[in-house]
């Protein structure tokens, strides 16, 4: 097939997709008109209280299923009430007063970069179009241009008239409009916008959404202060007609490649240096429907400094037909997103990855990397009495594991009960298990594990508590696929208490009363999807628990193993931070699941001498990692409370 044939084939494909979009949007308008007729019917209005009651009952039934108990439902209702209070606070504080606007307008940065904001137009409702243009005109940072490429049909010629009206009104000539001979779809129309752009930085903006007045000011600030070449912010969906009727606020982590592969959490408002486009397209038509995910994956790969501005600066309008109102409006986006992720993974040398939708959402993915070879894994289990727990732990490994090349090293450290020795002899006779004896006098979890790792023969090390029990048969493969990656340090699993509430789903720095570290999503039921689906996909975390942690043996040694100065607590978090300091990512995966009957062996740390010891170790941890803690956890948005583990928002005062 020659170039012309290939071009014509792609052109026809684009035309068919554009036609399909037009049909779907027309159908959406018809449905909206039908709904309006129903809403205006007197009978519909009379039955409103009954419908509200039925909807409330249905929501509580779903909550009971997701929360696992009536207590969980009550907690969810309390959280939703609190969230509404917080959202109301954000609504009243969302736009700056005149004094703040004046200060921002008068600010002069060393680099007064020019932003080109690209907006593809297609049959845009006039009120949405005017609100969009006016929010750009209201920006307190004024060195921008608005590039509008219009593919609207003849029935919507008001789009062009309105755009030209604003272009003529702006004395600085910052609004540039082009009427396209035909609609080329969102990718083609946006690429046409790019041809109009003269700015150093490019911003992508939807034709029916709203920008906070300080957005470009905040972006110019991080460009000047941090040298950012790719920038994004937090965002909220709002009900069309009232920007303060926020539906869902999305507070995002800083740049996290594993999160981005599984879920386009960056989404809006992407702004980037135009040099990142060198040698590549802005939007590729074959990924229409998920063209932004494809673009973000490509450009963040090339960026030197990706910066997240943790402020609500983008308002995503929810109306019939918009992506914000649900993926069902654009079903082809699912395949496009899967294709974009697959293409990204191939560029990174990962062939034959399986990409499947998760229970959270169709475009939130589980990525299965192929295992390279069959490397040996050394499972290190410290043990002191509690023979029943150890039998259950090792029995579950031997019975359930589908990966076979592993050894189990039980590190005996001070058992006194005779049945423990009997248990050791029984386990060793079954094969795969070796019992080692650590000679230390006082309990030191770090030293015990370091001793066990020193005696191991595997290429990979898995630290495992004796009070765990395997649930997922391919748990070792699910962890190994990440541990094998050259950019990954520690890998953690999803751990449950016996009542199937979450014990571990990743560690957040600064979380909890001691402001050291804590488990996020703690005590949530197994069915819970987590904040924005985060319990359903593998992601980058600052740390994972040593109760089940896999790492290359070479990296364990490079990081110096566990710091024996942290005898009992925080040694795993410290170890993960050492790996992060060496430039490695830590990954938590929900697809390796175990029970963890926490602290069965040594008890809790909340009273007496144990509490005093924890306080000493916590103080040492805060001192060692003071600068890291002051910066905050990059994977946990600063708008979240550090007093709660459920991603509750800070109260806005």
C-alpha positions in Angstrom: 0.0 0.0 0.0 1.5 3.3 -1.1 1.4 6.6 0.9 -1.7 7.9 -1.0 -3.7 4.8 -0.4 -2.8 4.8 3.3 -3.8 8.5 3.6 -7.1 7.9 1.9 -7.8 4.9 4.1 -7.1 6.9 7.3 -9.1 9.8 5.9 -12.1 7.6 5.3 -11.8 6.1 8.8 -11.7 9.6 10.3 -14.8 10.6 8.3 -16.7 7.5 9.5 -15.8 8.3 13.1 -16.8 11.9 12.7 -20.1 10.8 11.2 -20.6 8.4 14.1 -20.0 11.2 16.6 -22.5 13.4 14.8 -25.1 10.7 14.9 -24.5 10.0 18.6 -24.7 13.7 19.4 -27.9 14.1 17.5 -29.3 11.1 19.3 -28.2 12.7 22.6 -30.0 15.9 21.7 -33.2 14.0 20.8 -33.1 12.2 24.2 -32.5 15.4 26.0 -35.6 16.9 24.4 -37.6 13.8 25.3 -36.4 14.1 28.9 -37.4 17.8 29.0 -41.0 16.8 27.9 -41.1 14.2 30.7 -39.7 16.6 33.3 -42.4 19.2 32.4 -45.2 16.7 32.7 -47.4 17.5 35.8 -47.6 13.8 36.8 -43.8 13.6 36.8 -43.6 16.6 39.1 -46.2 15.1 41.5 -44.4 11.8 41.8 -41.0 13.5 42.5 -41.0 12.7 46.3 -41.6 9.0 45.7 -38.8 8.8 43.1 -36.4 10.5 45.5 -37.2 8.0 48.2 -36.7 5.1 45.8 -33.4 6.5 44.6 -32.3 7.0 48.2 -33.1 3.4 49.0 -31.3 2.1 45.9 -28.2 4.2 46.8 -28.1 2.8 50.3 -28.5 -0.8 49.0 -25.4 -0.2 46.7 -23.5 1.4 49.6 -24.3 -1.6 51.8 -22.9 -3.9 49.1 -19.8 -1.7 48.7 -19.3 -0.9 52.4 -19.9 -4.4 53.7 -22.0 -3.5 56.7 -24.5 -0.9 58.1 -21.6 0.6 60.1 -19.8 1.1 56.8 -22.8 2.7 55.2 -23.1 5.1 58.2 -19.4 6.0 57.9 -19.9 6.6 54.1 -22.9 8.9 54.8 -20.9 10.9 57.4 -18.0 11.2 54.8 -20.4 12.4 52.1 -21.9 15.0 54.4 -18.4 16.2 55.3 -17.4 16.2 51.7 -20.4 18.4 50.8 -19.3 20.9 53.4 -15.8 20.9 52.0 -17.0 21.3 48.5 -19.2 24.2 49.5 -16.1 25.8 50.9 -14.1 25.3 47.7 -17.1 26.8 45.8 -17.1 30.0 47.7 -13.4 30.4 47.7 -12.8 29.2 44.2 -12.5 32.6 42.4 -10.1 35.3 43.6 -11.2 38.7 44.8 -10.3 41.8 43.0 -7.3 42.5 45.2 -5.8 39.1 44.4 -6.6 39.5 40.7 -4.8 42.9 40.7 -1.7 41.5 42.4 -1.5 38.6 39.9 -2.0 40.9 36.9 0.8 43.1 38.2 3.3 40.3 38.8 6.2 40.2 36.4 8.0 36.9 36.0 11.6 36.6 34.6 10.1 34.5 31.8 6.9 36.0 30.5 6.1 32.9 28.5 3.3 33.0 25.9 0.6 30.4 26.2 -1.3 29.2 23.1 -4.6 27.7 24.3 -6.1 25.3 21.7 -9.8 24.8 21.5 -11.4 22.7 18.8 -15.0 23.8 18.1 -17.8 21.7 16.8 -21.5 22.8 17.1 -20.7 24.3 20.5 -23.8 25.6 22.3 -23.6 29.4 22.3 -23.8 29.8 26.1 -21.0 27.3 26.6 -18.9 29.0 23.9 -19.3 32.4 25.4 -18.4 31.2 28.9 -15.4 29.4 27.6 -14.0 32.5 25.8 -14.8 34.8 28.7 -13.0 32.6 31.2 -9.8 32.9 29.1 -10.3 36.7 28.8 -10.6 36.8 32.6 -7.1 35.2 33.1 -4.9 37.3 35.5 -1.8 36.3 33.5 -2.4 38.0 30.2 0.3 36.8 27.7 -1.8 34.2 25.9 -3.6 33.5 22.7 -6.8 31.5 22.1 -6.6 29.4 19.0 -10.1 28.3 17.7 -10.5 25.9 14.8 -14.2 25.5 13.9 -15.6 22.4 12.3 -19.2 23.2 12.9 -21.8 22.4 10.3 -24.0 25.0 8.5 -26.8 24.8 11.1 -24.4 26.1 13.7 -23.0 29.2 12.0 -23.5 31.2 15.2 -20.3 29.5 16.4 -18.2 31.4 13.9 -20.1 34.6 14.4 -19.6 34.4 18.2 -15.9 33.6 17.9 -15.3 36.5 15.4 -17.3 38.8 17.7 -14.9 38.1 20.5 -11.8 38.2 18.2 -12.8 41.7 17.0 -13.5 42.9 20.6 -10.0 41.9 22.0 -7.8 44.9 21.1 -4.6 42.8 21.6 -5.6 40.4 18.9 -5.2 37.4 21.1 -8.2 35.4 19.8 -7.4 33.6 16.5 -10.2 31.9 14.6 -10.3 29.6 11.6 -13.3 28.1 9.9 -12.5 24.6 8.7 -13.8 23.4 5.3 -15.0 20.2 7.1 -15.1 18.7 10.5 -12.0 16.5 11.2 -13.0 15.2 14.6 -11.5 16.2 17.8 -8.0 15.1 16.9 -8.0 16.8 13.4 -9.6 20.0 14.7 -7.1 20.3 17.5 -4.2 19.7 15.2 -5.6 22.6 13.1 -5.6 24.7 16.2 -1.9 24.0 16.6 -1.2 25.4 13.2 -2.5 28.8 14.5 -0.4 28.7 17.6 2.6 31.0 18.1 3.2 30.5 21.9 6.1 28.8 23.6 3.7 26.7 25.7 0.6 24.9 24.4 -2.5 24.3 26.4 -5.4 22.0 25.6 -8.9 23.2 26.5 -12.3 21.7 25.7 -14.9 24.0 24.1 -17.5 23.6 26.9 -15.4 23.8 30.0 -14.1 26.6 32.3 -10.7 27.8 33.6 -10.1 29.3 37.0 -8.9 33.0 36.5 -5.6 32.2 38.1 -4.8 29.1 36.0 -2.2 30.6 33.6 -0.7 32.7 36.5 -0.1 29.5 38.5 1.3 27.7 35.4 3.6 30.7 34.6 4.8 30.5 38.3 5.9 26.9 38.2 7.5 27.4 34.8 9.6 30.2 36.3 10.3 28.5 39.7 10.7 24.9 38.6 11.5 24.9 34.9 8.3 22.9 34.2 7.8 21.8 30.7 4.7 19.7 31.3 2.0 21.0 33.7 -1.4 19.8 35.0 -3.7 20.7 37.8 -6.6 19.3 39.9 -10.0 19.5 38.5 -13.7 19.3 39.3 -16.8 18.3 37.3 -19.7 20.7 37.7 -23.4 20.6 36.8 -24.0 22.7 33.7 -25.5 26.1 34.7 -23.9 26.5 38.1 -20.1 26.3 38.4 -20.3 26.0 42.2 -22.5 22.9 42.0 -19.5 20.6 42.0 -20.2 16.9 41.4 -16.7 15.3 41.9 -13.5 17.0 42.8 -10.5 15.1 41.5 -7.3 15.8 43.6 -4.5 14.1 41.8 -1.0 12.8 42.8 2.1 14.2 41.3 3.5 12.6 38.2 3.3 8.8 38.6 4.0 6.7 35.5 2.3 3.5 36.7 -0.9 5.4 37.7 -0.9 7.0 34.3 -0.5 3.7 32.4 -3.5 2.3 34.3 -5.6 5.4 34.4 -5.5 8.8 32.7 -5.6 10.6 36.0 -3.8 13.7 34.5 -6.6 14.5 32.1 -7.0 18.3 32.4 -5.5 21.0 32.1 -2.4 19.9 30.2 0.0 22.6 29.2 3.4 21.8 27.7 6.5 23.3 26.0 6.0 23.0 22.3 9.5 21.5 21.9 8.0 18.3 23.3 6.1 17.9 20.0 9.2 17.8 18.0 9.1 14.6 15.9 5.6 13.7 17.0 2.0 14.6 16.4 -0.2 16.4 18.9 -3.3 14.1 18.5 -3.2 10.9 16.5 -6.6 10.2 14.8 -6.3 6.4 15.4 -6.7 7.2 19.2 -9.8 9.4 18.9 -11.8 9.1 22.0 -8.7 8.7 24.1 -6.4 11.0 22.1 -5.5 13.0 25.3 -4.3 9.8 27.1 -2.1 8.9 24.1 -0.7 12.5 24.0 -0.1 12.7 27.7 1.8 9.3 27.7 4.0 10.5 24.8 4.8 14.0 26.0 5.4 13.1 29.7 7.8 10.5 28.4 9.8 13.3 26.7 9.4 16.0 29.4 12.3 16.9 31.7 10.1 18.4 34.5 6.5 17.3 34.9 4.8 19.6 37.5 1.4 19.1 39.2 -0.3 22.2 40.5 -2.4 20.9 43.4 -5.2 23.4 43.0 -8.7 23.2 41.5 -8.1 25.2 38.3 -10.1 23.3 35.7 -13.9 23.0 35.7 -15.2 20.1 33.6 -18.8 20.7 32.6 -21.1 17.7 33.0 -24.0 17.7 30.4 -25.5 15.0 28.2 -23.0 13.9 25.6 -19.9 15.1 27.5 -17.2 12.7 28.7 -17.6 14.1 32.2 -21.2 12.6 32.3 -19.9 9.1 31.7 -17.9 6.8 29.5 -21.1 5.5 28.0 -21.4 8.6 26.0 -18.3 7.6 24.0 -17.9 3.8 24.1 -15.1 3.7 21.5 -12.9 5.5 24.0 -12.2 2.2 25.8 -10.5 0.6 22.9 -8.7 3.8 22.0 -7.3 4.0 25.6 -6.2 0.4 25.5 -4.4 1.0 22.2 -2.7 4.1 23.6 -1.4 2.3 26.6 -0.2 -0.6 24.5 1.6 1.7 22.2 3.3 3.5 25.1 4.4 0.2 26.7 5.9 -1.0 23.4 8.0 2.3 23.2 9.4 1.3 26.6 10.3 -2.2 25.4 7.4 -4.1 26.9 6.0 -6.4 24.4 3.0 -8.7 24.8 1.5 -7.0 27.8 -2.1 -7.8 28.6 -4.3 -4.7 29.2 -7.7 -5.5 30.7 -10.5 -3.3 32.2 -10.9 -3.4 36.0 -14.0 -3.5 38.1 -13.5 0.3 38.9 -14.1 1.5 35.3 -13.7 0.3 31.7 -10.8 2.7 31.1 -9.0 1.9 34.4 -6.7 -0.9 33.5 -4.9 -3.9 34.9 -1.6 -4.3 33.0 0.1 -7.7 33.0 3.8 -7.6 32.1 5.3 -10.9 30.9 7.6 -12.6 33.3 11.1 -12.8 32.0 12.5 -16.3 32.6 11.9 -18.1 36.0 14.1 -16.3 38.5 14.4 -17.7 42.0 12.5 -15.9 44.8 13.7 -16.1 48.4 10.9 -15.7 50.9 12.1 -14.5 54.3 9.8 -15.2 57.2 10.9 -14.1 60.8 9.4 -16.5 63.4 9.1 -16.7 67.1 6.7 -19.3 68.5 3.1 -19.0 67.1 3.5 -22.3 65.3 -0.1 -22.3 64.1 0.3 -19.0 62.3 3.5 -20.1 60.7 1.9 -23.4 59.5 -1.0 -21.4 58.0 1.3 -19.0 56.3 3.7 -21.5 54.7 0.8 -23.9 54.0 -0.9 -21.3 52.0 2.3 -20.6 50.0 2.9 -24.3 49.2 -0.7 -25.0 48.4 -1.8 -22.0 46.4 1.3 -20.6 44.7 1.3 -21.1 40.9 5.0 -19.9 40.7 7.3 -22.7 41.6 10.9 -21.4 41.7 11.1 -20.2 45.3 12.7 -21.0 48.6 11.3 -20.3 52.1 13.8 -19.2 54.8 12.2 -19.2 58.3 14.4 -17.1 60.6 14.0 -18.4 64.2 14.5 -15.6 66.8 13.9 -16.7 70.3 11.2 -19.3 70.4 10.6 -21.0 73.7 7.7 -23.4 73.1 8.5 -27.0 72.3 5.8 -27.2 69.6 7.6 -24.6 67.6 10.6 -26.9 67.1 8.2 -29.7 66.1 6.7 -27.3 63.6 10.1 -26.5 62.1 11.0 -30.1 61.7 7.7 -30.8 60.0 8.1 -27.9 57.6 11.7 -28.7 56.7 10.7 -32.3 55.9 8.2 -31.0 53.3 11.0 -29.4 51.2 11.4 -25.8 50.0 11.8 -24.7 53.6 15.0 -23.9 55.5 15.0 -22.9 59.2 17.8 -20.5 60.2 18.6 -19.3 63.7 19.4 -15.7 64.4 21.5 -15.3 67.5 20.5 -11.7 68.6 19.4 -11.2 72.2 16.8 -8.5 71.7 14.1 -8.5 69.0 15.2 -6.5 65.9 13.0 -7.0 62.9 15.6 -5.3 60.6 18.5 -7.4 61.8 16.5 -10.6 61.5 15.5 -9.9 58.0 19.0 -8.8 57.0 20.4 -12.0 58.4 17.8 -14.1 56.4 18.5 -12.2 53.2 22.3 -12.8 53.7 21.6 -16.5 53.8 19.3 -16.5 50.8 20.2 -17.8 47.3 17.4 -16.1 45.2 17.7 -13.3 42.7 14.7 -11.7 44.3 13.8 -11.3 48.0 10.3 -11.3 49.4 10.0 -10.2 53.1 6.9 -11.8 54.6 5.4 -11.8 58.0 4.5 -15.1 59.6 0.9 -13.9 60.4 -0.1 -13.7 56.7 -2.0 -16.1 54.5 -2.0 -16.2 50.7 -5.3 -15.5 48.9 -4.3 -15.0 45.2 -2.7 -18.1 43.6 -0.5 -16.0 41.2 0.6 -13.6 43.9 4.3 -14.1 43.2 3.9 -13.5 39.5 1.8 -10.3 40.1 4.6 -8.9 42.3 7.5 -10.3 40.2 6.3 -8.7 37.0 6.9 -5.3 38.6 10.0 -6.2 40.6 11.6 -7.3 37.3 11.3 -3.8 35.8 14.6 -1.9 35.8 12.9 1.2 37.2 11.2 -0.5 40.1 12.5 -0.9 43.7 10.0 -2.4 46.2 6.7 -4.0 45.3 3.9 -4.4 47.8 0.6 -6.4 48.0 -2.9 -5.7 49.1 -3.4 -7.1 52.6 -6.7 -7.7 54.5 -7.6 -8.3 58.1 -9.5 -11.5 58.8 -12.8 -9.6 58.5 -11.8 -8.6 54.9 -11.3 -5.0 55.6 -8.1 -3.5 54.2 -5.0 -3.5 56.3 -2.6 -2.3 53.6 -3.0 -0.6 50.3 0.2 1.4 50.2 1.9 3.8 52.7 1.4 7.6 52.7 4.2 9.7 54.2 3.1 12.0 57.1 -0.2 10.2 57.6 -1.4 9.7 61.2 -1.0 11.2 64.6 2.8 10.8 64.6 3.2 12.4 61.2 5.5 9.6 60.1 3.6 7.3 57.8 0.4 5.4 57.6 -1.7 3.0 55.5 -4.2 4.6 53.1 -7.7 3.2 52.6 -7.2 1.6 56.1 -10.1 -0.6 57.3 -12.2 -0.1 54.1 -14.1 -3.2 53.0 -12.8 -5.5 50.4 -15.5 -4.4 47.9 -14.5 -0.7 48.1 -13.2 0.8 44.8 -11.1 3.4 46.7 -10.6 7.1 45.9 -11.1 7.5 42.2 -10.8 3.7 41.8 -7.3 3.6 43.4 -7.9 0.3 45.1 -8.3 -1.3 41.7 -5.1 -0.7 39.8 -1.3 -0.9 40.4 0.3 2.4 41.2 3.3 4.2 42.5 3.5 4.8 46.3 6.2 6.3 48.5 6.4 3.1 50.4 4.8 -0.4 51.0 4.7 -2.5 54.1 7.5 -5.0 54.9 4.8 -7.5 55.8 4.8 -8.5 52.2 7.5 -6.8 50.1 9.4 -8.0 47.1 12.6 -6.5 45.7 15.6 -7.5 43.7 18.4 -8.9 45.9 20.9 -6.6 44.2 18.8 -3.6 45.2 18.3 -4.8 48.7 22.1 -4.8 49.1 22.5 -1.5 47.2 20.1 0.2 49.6 22.0 -1.4 52.6 19.0 -3.6 53.6 16.8 -2.6 56.5 18.2 0.0 58.9 18.8 -1.8 62.2 18.4 1.4 64.0 14.7 1.0 63.4 14.4 -2.2 65.4 10.7 -2.8 65.1 8.8 0.1 63.3 9.2 2.2 60.2 12.1 0.1 58.9 10.1 -0.8 55.8 9.2 2.8 55.1 12.8 3.8 55.6 13.9 1.1 53.2 11.5 2.2 50.5 12.6 5.8 50.9 16.2 4.7 50.4 15.2 3.0 47.2 13.3 6.1 46.1 16.4 8.2 46.9 18.4 6.0 44.6 16.0 6.8 41.8 13.7 3.8 41.9 9.9 3.6 41.9 7.9 1.7 44.5 4.8 0.0 43.3 1.7 -1.3 45.1 -0.5 -3.8 43.3 -4.0 -4.8 44.3 -3.7 -8.0 42.3 -1.6 -9.9 44.9 -3.8 -10.4 47.9 -3.1 -11.9 51.3 -4.6 -11.9 54.7 -2.5 -10.2 57.4 -3.5 -10.9 61.0 -1.4 -7.9 62.0 0.7 -7.9 65.1 -0.4 -11.4 66.2 3.2 -12.4 66.9 4.5 -9.4 68.8 1.4 -7.4 69.7 0.4 -3.8 69.1 2.5 -0.7 69.7 0.0 1.5 71.4 0.8 1.1 75.1 3.6 0.9 77.7 7.2 0.3 76.7 6.2 -0.5 73.1 4.6 2.9 72.8 7.7 4.5 74.1 9.9 2.6 71.8 7.6 3.5 68.8 7.8 7.2 69.8 11.6 7.0 69.8 11.7 5.4 66.4 9.2 7.8 65.1 11.3 10.7 66.2 14.4 9.2 64.6 12.4 8.7 61.4 11.2 12.3 61.3 14.7 13.5 61.9 16.3 11.3 59.2 13.6 12.2 56.6 12.8 15.7 57.7 13.1 17.3 54.2 11.2 14.5 52.5 8.3 14.8 55.0 8.2 18.6 54.7 7.8 18.3 51.0 4.8 16.0 51.5 4.1 12.7 49.8 4.1 13.2 46.0 1.5 10.5 45.6 -1.0 12.0 48.1 -2.5 15.3 47.3 -1.9 18.1 49.9 -5.7 18.8 49.8 -6.3 15.5 51.7 -6.3 15.3 55.4 -3.3 13.7 57.2 -5.6 12.8 60.1 -7.6 10.3 58.1 -6.7 7.4 55.8 -9.8 7.5 53.6 -8.7 10.4 51.3 -11.0 12.8 53.2 -10.5 16.5 52.2 -9.1 19.1 54.5 -11.8 21.3 55.8 -11.6 24.7 54.1 -11.9 27.5 56.7 
